[in-house]
Amino acid sequence: MFNNNVAIVTGGAGALGGAVVQALLVAGATVVVPHQHPNDLEQLRARLGLAADAALHGAVVDLTDEDALTAYYASVAQIHGGIDMLVNIAGGFAGGEPVHKTPWSLWQGQLDINLKTTVLSCHAAVPHMLARGGGAIVNVGTRTATQSASHLAAYAASKRAVLQLTEALAAELRDQNITANAILPSVIDTPANRAGDPNADHSRWVAPEAIARVILFLLGPDSRIISGAHIPVYGRA
């Protein structure tokens, strides 16, 4: 389905990211993973059981560094012939206190890791999609962005901004054959989440592979009429 297509997956070394990377590789895409630590790519290859010649590439890149990210995406486009797809999974959660007890430094940290990384990634990738005559972007929000609860304000606000960004991208790029959509996970069934909540009913959580299939659909040819959508993927969680 994605033969000769190039996909960038931020956060590709994580649990959901790894599932997305594997789904894209199976579908024939060349996958590029900007990552944080020098051994992330090798560990991802080992975890997915990939052959040495698998079409997986990457480099250590600071996703909050505009110049570095722009230069890296330009090198990806030059080496692989372009950029067709972008999946922004990189992000993080911090919180647990009410607004009046949450310092601005935590707000800024959440904006940087969730919103800034997504904005800069889109900023760096879209020109190369335009040069290819089209593309697809999938951003990762959260259920909390639309159904916020107490003690989660900074995280929820940063992710709500990602949804607004997605809508803006969809409006701006609809005539350039580039779609932009977001998914809204709740609790994903990962080893880290199980360790953090061992007494939960894990059968209600959603497997990363199931979410990856939704992302694959949003990147694919059958979803070209969908743009600006926020897709809930929290199942029974």
N, C-alpha and C positions, 0 to 999 in steps of 0.2 A: 504493500500500500504506500509506503514512504520511500521507495527506492529512489536514490539520487537526491533525497531531501536531507537537509542538515538541521538538526535540532539542538538548541542549547537548553540545558536543564540546570538552573541554579538550585543549590541544596540537593544535588543529585546523589551525594554520598550518604544521605540519611535514609531512614526506613521507607518513607513514601517516595523520596527521590529515586532510590534504588529500584523500586517497583516500576516507576515511570521509565527509567533508563532501560530496564530489561524489556518492557513492552515495546518501546520504540525500536530497540535493536531487533527484536523478533519481527517487527513490521518492516524492517529493511532500512531504517534511517541510520545516518551517521550521527552519533550523539557526542556532544561536547559538554563537559562538566567543569565549570570553574569551581575550585574548591579551596578550603581553608588551610588544610595541613598537608605537608609534603607527601605523606603516605596514604592519603584518602583514596586516590584513584586505584592504587594497587589493592587496597583492602576491599574496595567496591568490586573490582574484577574477581577477587577471590570469593567474596560473598555470593556473587551471582554465578560463579563457576564458568566464567567466560574464557574462551580460547584466546591465545596470545594475539591472534589476528582480528579479534572482534573490533568493530568500527566504533570504539570508544576512545575518546581523547579528552584532554583536560590540562589545566595548569592551576597553580596557586594564584588566586586573584582576590584582592580586597574589593568586595562588592559595594563598599561605600566610597571608593576612590574613583571619582568620575573619569579622570584622565586615564587611569590604569585600565578601567573597564572598557572605555571607548577604544583604547588601543588594542586590547585583547580581542574584542569582538571584530575589529577590523582585520586582525591577523587571522581569525577563524574564517572570515569571509574570503580572504585572499587564498588561504591554504586549501579550503574545501569547496570553493566556488560560490559561496553565498551563505545566507542564513534564511531558512524557511519557517522555522518554528521556535517559539520561546516559551518555556514553562518556568515560571517564577515560584519556586517552592521555598527558597531560603527565607528564614525568619526565626523568630523565637518568642517565648513567652516569659514575662516577668510581671509580678503583681502580688495580689493577696492582701492589700490594704485598702481602706476607704480613701476617697479622693483627698480628704483633708489631712491624711497621714502619708500621702505619696509624694515624695520630693520630685521636683521638675526633672532631676537627672534621670529618674526612671522613665518618665514620659519621653524625654529626649532619646533615651536608649531604645525604647520601643519604636519610636518614629524612625530612628536610623535603621534598625535591623529589619523592620517590616515594610515600611513605606519607602525610605530612601533607596534601599537595595532594589526594590521593584521599579521605582521611577528611573533610576540610572540604568538598569538593565534594559528597560524598554527604550530609553533614550538612545542607547548604544546599538540596539538591534534593529529598530524600525527602519533606519536609512538603508540597511542592507536588504530588508524585505521589500522596500520600495524598488530597489534596484532589480530585484528578482520578479517584480510584477505581482506580488502578493505574499501572503503569509498568514500565520495564526499565532495568537498569544493566549496563554492560559495563566491567570494569576491565582494564587491560593489565598483565599480569605479565611473566614472562620464563622461558624454558627453564631459566635458571640458578637460578631460585627452587626448582626441584625436582631439578636435576641440577648442583649447584654444583661449581665447579672451584677450583683454588688461585688466590690473589691476587684474588678477587672477593667476599670475605666481606661487606663493607659493602653492596655493591649487591645481592647475593643475599638478604641478610637483610631489606633494606628491601622488596624485591619479594615475598619469602615472607610478610611481614606483610600485603601487599596481598591475597594469597590467603586468609589467615586472616580478614581484614576481609570479603572477598567471601562466605565461608562464613557468617560471623555475620549479615551482611545478609540472606542467603537464608533463614536460620532465623528471623530476626525478622520478615521481611516476607512470608512465604509465605502467610499468611492475608489479606493486604491486596492480593493480586493484583499484587505487585511482584517481578520476578525479578532476581537478581543473579548474574552469571557473569563468569568471567575467561578471557582468552586468554593463551597462552604462546608468544610469538614466539621465534625464535632470531635469525639474521642476516637482516635485511630488506634487499631489494635497493634501496637508495637511493643517490643520488649521493654523499652523505657517506660511506657505508660503502664504496662502490667506491673513493673517493679514499683512504680509510684503509687499504684492503687491495687494491691494484691487481692483485696477482698471484694472487688467489683465483679459484676456479672460480665465477664469478658466476651461472652457469646453475643452480647448486644452491640459490641463495638464493631467498627467497619474495618475490614482488612485492607492494607495498602494496595494490594493487587486489584481489588474491586474499584477503588478510586482511580487507579491508573487506567483502567479500561474506560472510565468516563472521560478522563483527560485525553486519551487517545482518540475517542470519538470527537471531542471538541476540536482536535487538531486536524481531523481527517476531512475527506471530501464530502461526506454526508452531512456535515454541520455548517456548510458555507452560508446558510441562511440564518444562522444564529450568531448574534454579536451583541455585546452589552448585557449578557445574561449573568445572573448569579444562581448557580446550580447547587441546591442542597445535596450533600452526599453523606448525611449523618445517619441514614437508615434508622435503626432503633436505638441508637446511642443517646 
